[in-house]
Amino acid sequence: MKRSYFLVLILLLTFSCEKKETAHKTLRTCIYSDPQSLDTRKVGDYISSEVLFMLYRGLMHYSASGELKPSLCKRYEISKDKKTYTFYLKKAFWSNKEPIDAYDFERSWKKILDPSFPSQYAELLYPIKNAERAKRGQIDINEVKVKAINSKILKVELEHPNPYFLFLTSFSSYFPMPKNIDEKITFNQNVNNLAFSGPFILDKWVRKSEIILKKNPYFYNKDKIDIDAIHISIISNEETAFQMYENNEIDFLSSFLSPLAIETLGKVKNRDDSKFIAIGGFSFLCFNTEKFPFNNKHLRKAFSLAIDRKKIVDNITQLNEPIALRCIPPIFLKGPNKGLIKNNEKELAKKHFDKALQELGVSKDKLKISFTFGSYVVHRKEAEALKQMLEDTFKISIKLNLVEDKILFSKLNKKEYQFALSRLIVRYNDPLNIFERYKYKNHPKNYSSWQDDNFIDVLNLAKKEFDPEKRFRLIEIAESLLLEDMPITPIYFYNYTILTKKNIKGIYTNIVGDLIFDDTKILEEETK
């Protein structure tokens, strides 16, 4: 994959001789809701991950130039068989002045792999030898092959050669947490008790109001960080957030951290201060395959076939997103995209629907269906449009079940729904990440409770295959198996939208949509 796919630099303005850095160096933005946690080992939501990238660092880090570079390690060695990585840590400190050492990494990673520990992304550590078996309770946690040789050397053995392992170490799940974190990081935590390894520290957190981050004076690369603080307003109303941007109360607005209202989406496409970046993610419907009536494959296929994806993109999301007729986003594809499912095929949908009713032994008028979705305004509009499409096609009644986003993912995880609208963003630069969550039905993000032996076998082969073309072909076979049984159906691929003031330069993002502020500068307005 070309480097440009790994990282999309958002060029927000060019320097001119009439511009200079301002003494005011507080970057202002907003998010839709509070982070769920500041514990890198636990979180699985996008907002929490974004805040964690501001507060912590890992072994590796993506730079503004698009290169994966050492961060908390100064160098690394890879064995000839590409299965053993040895990381040599640089001299770095937590914000409480304590040294960051290899034992912090070993302790944090093994805690994630404790079967009783509630991690959302434990599978990201499964490339490590014995990690998956330990998480499943099959072997002792001390059998996991990550070992601090001493305070500055970390040795990691992998199950198989892995082309994306270094990228994984740049993601928040691989960031170490400081000693005694479990005693300190509670919902009502005193922010002064926490220690951070990244460019910023948490100075203040007033829930449902604001988060204030300040520059970390003990960050190993502090001299490169130009901004002194980040002020994050917590604004749940999409229109209010946009008006704050228009009124110069915030400096940039990200569609994934603070969604834009439907009325706004149609207006921003041609603005000079807007950028649209394709990332590795998509919107999708998930079906509870263990609960009536979506335990029937034909009903799942019927619902998928009845969706007019282009109508949703044209009239609701309005950001020229590609409709999704497969699960692998275009950003991962070298050649032309292809469709594995059909779009807006009403007559075929009706045939599958009739067969589903026959197999379920129920009449159309006795079919009671509830559709669960989150509170983002775009998702509300999508849900209303999907309800209308399905009701018009099948002449049935569907009950809408709107819940707050935190409640939504709790319900999905507990399988307390029939079918639901959800979203997926990859966590590393490989499409395998999309399908790993469906490998076992008890995965916290396998909301459909779907599992298939053939699918598991193919994924296992893909994880062992190092040749990129053979490996990608195996991933495509897994994709076909998933969509043939259809526990989910994709709707459209994501375009990341950012509005940025002209005096802000150097905000960039990578393939997983994480914002990085290493090179961010706040300039004075132009003078004439």
ZIQUIVEN-V805425 format. One record per pair of residues at least 12 apart in sequence whose ideal C-beta (glycine too) atoms are under 7 Angstrom apart, sorted by sequence separation. I is the first residue (numbers start at 1). GAP is how many residues later the second one is. If there is no record, write none. Layout:
{{I | GAP} {I | GAP}}
This chain:
{{35 | 12} {36 | 12} {40 | 12} {59 | 12} {76 | 12} {89 | 12} {113 | 12} {145 | 12} {191 | 12} {201 | 12} {241 | 12} {326 | 12} {371 | 12} {438 | 12} {462 | 12} {35 | 13} {58 | 13} {59 | 13} {75 | 13} {89 | 13} {112 | 13} {122 | 13} {130 | 13} {131 | 13} {191 | 13} {200 | 13} {201 | 13} {215 | 13} {287 | 13} {310 | 13} {326 | 13} {387 | 13} {461 | 13} {462 | 13} {496 | 13} {506 | 13} {507 | 13} {33 | 14} {38 | 14} {57 | 14} {58 | 14} {59 | 14} {73 | 14} {74 | 14} {130 | 14} {191 | 14} {200 | 14} {214 | 14} {215 | 14} {309 | 14} {325 | 14} {326 | 14} {506 | 14} {32 | 15} {57 | 15} {73 | 15} {74 | 15} {130 | 15} {200 | 15} {201 | 15} {214 | 15} {309 | 15} {325 | 15} {506 | 15} {31 | 16} {35 | 16} {40 | 16} {73 | 16} {74 | 16} {109 | 16} {128 | 16} {129 | 16} {199 | 16} {200 | 16} {213 | 16} {325 | 16} {371 | 16} {458 | 16} {462 | 16} {504 | 16} {505 | 16} {38 | 17} {72 | 17} {73 | 17} {128 | 17} {178 | 17} {199 | 17} {212 | 17} {213 | 17} {233 | 17} {241 | 17} {383 | 17} {438 | 17} {439 | 17} {496 | 17} {72 | 18} {113 | 18} {128 | 18} {198 | 18} {242 | 18} {285 | 18} {325 | 18} {504 | 18} {505 | 18} {212 | 19} {242 | 19} {458 | 19} {459 | 19} {503 | 19} {72 | 20} {115 | 20} {196 | 20} {199 | 20} {323 | 20} {439 | 20} {458 | 20} {503 | 20} {113 | 21} {115 | 21} {176 | 21} {198 | 21} {210 | 21} {211 | 21} {238 | 21} {503 | 21} {113 | 22} {115 | 22} {210 | 22} {238 | 22} {239 | 22} {242 | 22} {380 | 22} {503 | 22} {210 | 23} {211 | 23} {235 | 23} {238 | 23} {455 | 23} {458 | 23} {210 | 24} {435 | 24} {209 | 25} {422 | 25} {199 | 26} {208 | 26} {455 | 26} {114 | 27} {369 | 27} {371 | 27} {375 | 27} {420 | 27} {454 | 27} {455 | 27} {59 | 28} {72 | 28} {113 | 28} {128 | 28} {129 | 28} {371 | 28} {129 | 29} {367 | 29} {369 | 29} {370 | 29} {371 | 29} {372 | 29} {373 | 29} {374 | 29} {375 | 29} {376 | 29} {452 | 29} {128 | 30} {129 | 30} {200 | 30} {369 | 30} {371 | 30} {375 | 30} {432 | 30} {110 | 31} {113 | 31} {127 | 31} {364 | 31} {370 | 31} {372 | 31} {374 | 31} {413 | 31} {127 | 32} {364 | 32} {452 | 33} {110 | 34} {309 | 34} {374 | 34} {413 | 34} {415 | 34} {127 | 35} {412 | 35} {450 | 35} {110 | 36} {307 | 36} {308 | 36} {372 | 36} {109 | 37} {304 | 37} {305 | 37} {307 | 37} {450 | 37} {127 | 38} {383 | 38} {372 | 39} {382 | 39} {448 | 39} {106 | 40} {305 | 40} {306 | 40} {435 | 40} {448 | 40} {106 | 41} {127 | 41} {353 | 41} {106 | 42} {282 | 42} {379 | 42} {105 | 43} {276 | 43} {305 | 43} {306 | 43} {350 | 43} {432 | 43} {435 | 43} {124 | 44} {305 | 44} {349 | 44} {431 | 44} {435 | 44} {438 | 44} {103 | 45} {372 | 45} {102 | 46} {124 | 47} {282 | 47} {302 | 47} {305 | 47} {346 | 47} {373 | 47} {435 | 47} {102 | 48} {103 | 48} {106 | 48} {281 | 48} {370 | 48} {371 | 48} {372 | 48} {373 | 48} {102 | 49} {105 | 49} {124 | 49} {280 | 49} {369 | 49} {438 | 49} {101 | 50} {102 | 50} {269 | 50} {302 | 50} {101 | 51} {102 | 51} {280 | 51} {301 | 51} {302 | 51} {102 | 52} {121 | 52} {265 | 52} {266 | 52} {278 | 52} {279 | 52} {280 | 52} {265 | 53} {278 | 53} {262 | 54} {265 | 54} {298 | 54} {299 | 54} {302 | 54} {7 | 55} {9 | 55} {9 | 57} {298 | 57} {299 | 57} {298 | 58} {7 | 59} {6 | 60} {296 | 60} {112 | 61} {298 | 61} {317 | 61} {316 | 62} {3 | 63} {89 | 63} {296 | 63} {88 | 64} {296 | 64} {88 | 65} {89 | 65} {316 | 65} {316 | 66} {41 | 67} {86 | 67} {87 | 67} {293 | 67} {108 | 68} {86 | 69} {108 | 69} {316 | 69} {41 | 70} {312 | 70} {41 | 71} {84 | 71} {85 | 71} {105 | 71} {104 | 72} {84 | 73} {312 | 73} {83 | 74} {104 | 74} {293 | 74} {83 | 75} {42 | 76} {44 | 76} {100 | 76} {293 | 76} {42 | 77} {43 | 77} {44 | 77} {83 | 77} {41 | 78} {42 | 78} {83 | 78} {82 | 79} {307 | 79} {85 | 80} {98 | 80} {308 | 81} {307 | 82} {429 | 82} {306 | 83} {94 | 84} {306 | 84} {428 | 84} {426 | 85} {427 | 85} {426 | 86} {303 | 87} {306 | 87} {425 | 87} {425 | 88} {98 | 97} {100 | 97} {68 | 98} {68 | 99} {96 | 99} {332 | 99} {95 | 100} {94 | 101} {95 | 101} {68 | 102} {94 | 102} {94 | 103} {328 | 103} {92 | 105} {60 | 106} {95 | 106} {328 | 106} {327 | 107} {62 | 108} {60 | 109} {61 | 109} {59 | 110} {60 | 110} {58 | 111} {58 | 112} {59 | 115} {262 | 115} {56 | 116} {58 | 116} {261 | 116} {262 | 116} {58 | 117} {259 | 117} {57 | 118} {259 | 118} {53 | 119} {56 | 119} {259 | 119} {262 | 119} {52 | 120} {95 | 121} {97 | 121} {49 | 123} {52 | 123} {95 | 123} {291 | 124} {294 | 124} {72 | 125} {93 | 125} {290 | 125} {294 | 125} {288 | 127} {291 | 127} {92 | 128} {288 | 129} {90 | 130} {288 | 130} {288 | 131} {40 | 132} {287 | 132} {40 | 133} {286 | 133} {285 | 134} {286 | 134} {40 | 135} {41 | 136} {285 | 136} {286 | 136} {40 | 137} {39 | 138} {284 | 138} {238 | 139} {340 | 139} {56 | 140} {57 | 140} {283 | 140} {284 | 140} {340 | 140} {55 | 141} {56 | 141} {57 | 141} {39 | 142} {56 | 142} {281 | 142} {282 | 142} {341 | 142} {55 | 143} {281 | 143} {340 | 143} {54 | 144} {281 | 144} {54 | 145} {55 | 145} {280 | 145} {281 | 145} {39 | 146} {54 | 146} {55 | 146} {279 | 146} {280 | 146} {38 | 147} {55 | 147} {341 | 148} {328 | 151} {327 | 152} {326 | 153} {327 | 155} {38 | 156} {327 | 156} {54 | 159} {289 | 159} {290 | 159} {288 | 160} {289 | 160} {286 | 161} {287 | 161} {288 | 161} {289 | 161} {286 | 162} {327 | 163} {330 | 163} {326 | 164} {329 | 164} {324 | 166} {324 | 167} {324 | 168} {323 | 169} {324 | 169} {322 | 170} {321 | 171} {322 | 171} {321 | 172} {34 | 173} {321 | 173} {34 | 174} {321 | 174} {317 | 175} {320 | 175} {54 | 176} {319 | 176} {319 | 178} {312 | 179} {313 | 179} {312 | 180} {331 | 180} {304 | 182} {309 | 182} {309 | 183} {307 | 184} {301 | 185} {304 | 185} {300 | 186} {297 | 188} {297 | 189} {289 | 198} {27 | 200} {34 | 200} {287 | 200} {25 | 201} {31 | 201} {33 | 201} {286 | 201} {287 | 201} {25 | 202} {26 | 202} {30 | 202} {286 | 202} {25 | 203} {26 | 203} {27 | 203} {28 | 203} {29 | 203} {30 | 203} {31 | 203} {33 | 203} {285 | 203} {30 | 204} {32 | 204} {284 | 204} {285 | 204} {26 | 205} {30 | 205} {284 | 205} {284 | 206} {285 | 206} {50 | 207} {284 | 207} {282 | 208} {283 | 208} {282 | 209} {283 | 209} {46 | 210} {47 | 210} {282 | 210} {30 | 211} {282 | 211} {282 | 212} {281 | 213} {30 | 214} {279 | 215} {278 | 217} {279 | 217} {277 | 218} {276 | 219} {277 | 219} {30 | 220} {28 | 221} {29 | 221} {276 | 221} {28 | 222} {29 | 222} {28 | 223} {29 | 223} {30 | 223} {274 | 223} {275 | 223} {27 | 224} {29 | 224} {29 | 225} {32 | 225} {274 | 225} {31 | 226} {32 | 226} {273 | 226} {31 | 227} {32 | 227} {273 | 227} {30 | 228} {273 | 228} {268 | 229} {273 | 229} {268 | 231} {280 | 231} {277 | 232} {279 | 232} {280 | 232} {281 | 232} {279 | 233} {279 | 234} {260 | 237} {256 | 240} {255 | 241} {255 | 242} {254 | 244} {253 | 245} {252 | 246} {253 | 246} {252 | 247} {252 | 248} {252 | 249} {251 | 250} {252 | 252} {251 | 253} {245 | 254} {252 | 255} {171 | 256} {171 | 257} {256 | 257} {168 | 260} {167 | 261} {254 | 261} {167 | 262} {164 | 264} {10 | 265} {164 | 265} {164 | 266} {10 | 267} {8 | 269} {227 | 290} {225 | 293} {227 | 293} {224 | 294} {226 | 294} {226 | 295} {227 | 295} {124 | 303} {160 | 303} {163 | 303} {124 | 304} {160 | 304} {161 | 305} {163 | 305} {121 | 306} {123 | 313} {123 | 320} {120 | 324} {120 | 325} {5 | 326} {36 | 370} {33 | 372} {46 | 379} {44 | 400} {44 | 401} {6 | 423} {64 | 442} {64 | 444} {62 | 448} {62 | 454} {64 | 454} {63 | 455} {64 | 455} {53 | 461} {53 | 463} {50 | 464} {49 | 465} {50 | 465} {10 | 488} {12 | 488} {13 | 489} {27 | 490} {12 | 492} {13 | 492} {12 | 493} {27 | 493} {12 | 495} {27 | 495} {10 | 497} {25 | 497} {10 | 498} {24 | 498} {9 | 499} {10 | 499} {21 | 500} {22 | 500} {7 | 501} {8 | 501} {21 | 501} {22 | 501} {21 | 502} {22 | 502} {7 | 503} {20 | 503} {6 | 504} {19 | 504} {20 | 504} {6 | 505} {19 | 505} {5 | 506} {19 | 507} {18 | 508} {18 | 509}}
